[in-house]
Amino acid sequence: MNIQKDIYVNRLPLKEKIEYFRNEMVSTGLKEGFSSPKTVEISQNLDALLNKLLEISKF
């Protein structure tokens, strides 16, 4: 991800970030393979966001 993209993503609400990373993961997986290091890294970022949403939703 480049710096401008990072700044854009950091300003998105949580649910939009989740959708963004989900789309990035699928797109990268189709291009580079679903077990590529880049796809796995995006998947881990998505997992962290989903865990954050789950934690927030408990209240």
C-alpha positions in Angstrom: 0.0 0.0 0.0 1.3 3.5 -0.7 1.3 6.4 1.6 -1.7 8.2 0.0 -3.7 5.0 0.1 -2.7 4.6 3.8 -3.9 8.1 4.7 -7.2 7.5 2.8 -7.9 4.1 4.5 -7.0 5.5 8.0 -9.8 8.1 7.6 -12.5 5.6 6.8 -15.0 4.4 9.3 -14.4 0.9 10.6 -17.1 -0.9 8.5 -15.8 0.8 5.4 -12.2 -0.2 6.3 -13.4 -3.8 6.6 -15.1 -3.7 3.2 -12.0 -2.0 1.7 -9.6 -4.7 3.1 -12.0 -7.5 2.0 -12.0 -6.2 -1.5 -8.2 -5.8 -1.5 -7.7 -9.3 -0.1 -9.9 -10.9 -2.8 -8.3 -8.8 -5.6 -4.8 -9.6 -4.4 -5.6 -13.2 -3.9 -6.9 -13.5 -7.5 -3.8 -11.8 -8.9 -1.0 -13.3 -6.6 -2.6 -16.4 -5.1 -4.5 -16.7 -1.9 -1.5 -17.9 0.0 0.9 -15.2 -1.2 2.5 -13.2 1.6 0.8 -10.0 0.5 -2.7 -11.6 0.5 -2.0 -13.1 3.9 -0.9 -9.7 5.3 -4.1 -8.1 4.0 -6.1 -11.0 5.5 -4.4 -10.4 8.9 -5.2 -6.7 8.8 -8.8 -7.6 8.0 -8.9 -10.1 10.9 -7.7 -7.3 13.3 -10.5 -5.0 12.0 -13.1 -7.7 12.4 -11.9 -8.4 15.9 -12.1 -4.7 16.7 -15.7 -4.5 15.3 -16.7 -7.6 17.4 -15.2 -6.0 20.5 -17.1 -2.7 19.9 -20.3 -4.6 19.2 -20.3 -6.3 22.6 -21.4 -3.1 24.3 
